[in-house]
Amino acid sequence: MSPVAKALLSVFDEAHERKVVRTLIKAFEMQMADNVIELMNDLGAAIQHRDEARTERDFYKAQFEQVQARLEALQGRV
């Protein structure tokens, strides 16, 4: 049990009050876990998008360098 949960439970004396607090703490912990999972999924999607963008960037950079080399070769002929 976390220190925060222990502190919250120590405030309440009656068993039914402590049960309500435990239920609230459990609900909060579950919501936090759901939020973490959602954030991890978002992070995974962002990393995938970044990797796709880098791949696309590298492809176009290579294409540009090839065209640039061809232009330099043509300029050397002229």
C-alpha positions as a Markdown table, in Angstrom:
| # | Residue | x | y | z |
|---|---|---|---|---|
| 1 | Met | 0.0 | 0.0 | 0.0 |
| 2 | Ser | 1.3 | 3.4 | -0.9 |
| 3 | Pro | 2.2 | 6.0 | 1.7 |
| 4 | Val | -0.6 | 8.2 | 0.3 |
| 5 | Ala | -3.2 | 5.4 | 0.7 |
| 6 | Lys | -2.0 | 4.8 | 4.3 |
| 7 | Ala | -2.3 | 8.5 | 5.1 |
| 8 | Leu | -5.8 | 8.7 | 3.7 |
| 9 | Leu | -6.9 | 5.6 | 5.6 |
| 10 | Ser | -5.4 | 6.9 | 8.9 |
| 11 | Val | -7.8 | 9.9 | 8.7 |
| 12 | Phe | -10.9 | 7.7 | 8.9 |
| 13 | Asp | -11.9 | 5.7 | 12.0 |
| 14 | Glu | -15.1 | 3.9 | 11.1 |
| 15 | Ala | -14.8 | 0.7 | 9.2 |
| 16 | His | -17.4 | 1.8 | 6.6 |
| 17 | Glu | -15.5 | 5.0 | 6.0 |
| 18 | Arg | -12.2 | 3.1 | 5.5 |
| 19 | Lys | -14.0 | 0.8 | 3.1 |
| 20 | Val | -15.2 | 3.7 | 1.0 |
| 21 | Val | -11.7 | 5.2 | 1.0 |
| 22 | Arg | -10.2 | 1.9 | -0.1 |
| 23 | Thr | -12.7 | 1.7 | -2.9 |
| 24 | Leu | -11.9 | 5.2 | -4.0 |
| 25 | Ile | -8.1 | 4.5 | -3.8 |
| 26 | Lys | -8.6 | 1.3 | -5.9 |
| 27 | Ala | -10.7 | 3.2 | -8.5 |
| 28 | Phe | -8.0 | 5.9 | -8.7 |
| 29 | Glu | -5.2 | 3.3 | -9.1 |
| 30 | Met | -7.2 | 1.6 | -11.9 |
| 31 | Gln | -7.8 | 4.9 | -13.6 |
| 32 | Met | -4.1 | 5.7 | -13.3 |
| 33 | Ala | -3.2 | 2.3 | -14.8 |
| 34 | Asp | -5.6 | 2.9 | -17.7 |
| 35 | Asn | -4.0 | 6.4 | -18.3 |
| 36 | Val | -0.5 | 4.9 | -18.3 |
| 37 | Ile | -1.6 | 2.2 | -20.8 |
| 38 | Glu | -3.2 | 4.9 | -23.0 |
| 39 | Leu | 0.0 | 7.0 | -22.8 |
| 40 | Met | 2.2 | 4.1 | -23.7 |
| 41 | Asn | 0.0 | 3.3 | -26.7 |
| 42 | Asp | 0.2 | 7.0 | -27.8 |
| 43 | Leu | 3.9 | 6.9 | -27.4 |
| 44 | Gly | 4.2 | 3.7 | -29.5 |
| 45 | Ala | 2.1 | 5.3 | -32.2 |
| 46 | Ala | 4.2 | 8.5 | -32.1 |
| 47 | Ile | 7.5 | 6.5 | -32.3 |
| 48 | Gln | 6.1 | 4.5 | -35.3 |
| 49 | His | 5.1 | 7.7 | -37.0 |
| 50 | Arg | 8.5 | 9.2 | -36.4 |
| 51 | Asp | 10.2 | 6.2 | -37.8 |
| 52 | Glu | 8.0 | 6.3 | -40.9 |
| 53 | Ala | 8.7 | 10.0 | -41.4 |
| 54 | Arg | 12.5 | 9.3 | -41.0 |
| 55 | Thr | 12.3 | 6.5 | -43.6 |
| 56 | Glu | 10.4 | 8.8 | -46.0 |
| 57 | Arg | 12.9 | 11.6 | -45.4 |
| 58 | Asp | 15.9 | 9.4 | -46.0 |
| 59 | Phe | 14.3 | 8.1 | -49.3 |
| 60 | Tyr | 13.7 | 11.7 | -50.6 |
| 61 | Lys | 17.1 | 12.8 | -49.4 |
| 62 | Ala | 18.7 | 9.9 | -51.4 |
| 63 | Gln | 16.6 | 10.8 | -54.4 |
| 64 | Phe | 17.7 | 14.5 | -54.1 |
| 65 | Glu | 21.3 | 13.5 | -53.9 |
| 66 | Gln | 21.1 | 11.3 | -57.0 |
| 67 | Val | 19.5 | 14.1 | -59.0 |
| 68 | Gln | 22.1 | 16.6 | -57.7 |
| 69 | Ala | 24.9 | 14.3 | -58.8 |
| 70 | Arg | 23.3 | 13.9 | -62.2 |
| 71 | Leu | 23.0 | 17.7 | -62.5 |
| 72 | Glu | 26.6 | 18.2 | -61.5 |
| 73 | Ala | 27.7 | 15.6 | -64.2 |
| 74 | Leu | 25.6 | 17.4 | -66.8 |
| 75 | Gln | 27.0 | 20.8 | -65.8 |
| 76 | Gly | 30.5 | 19.4 | -66.2 |
| 77 | Arg | 29.7 | 18.4 | -69.8 |
| 78 | Val | 28.4 | 21.9 | -70.7 |
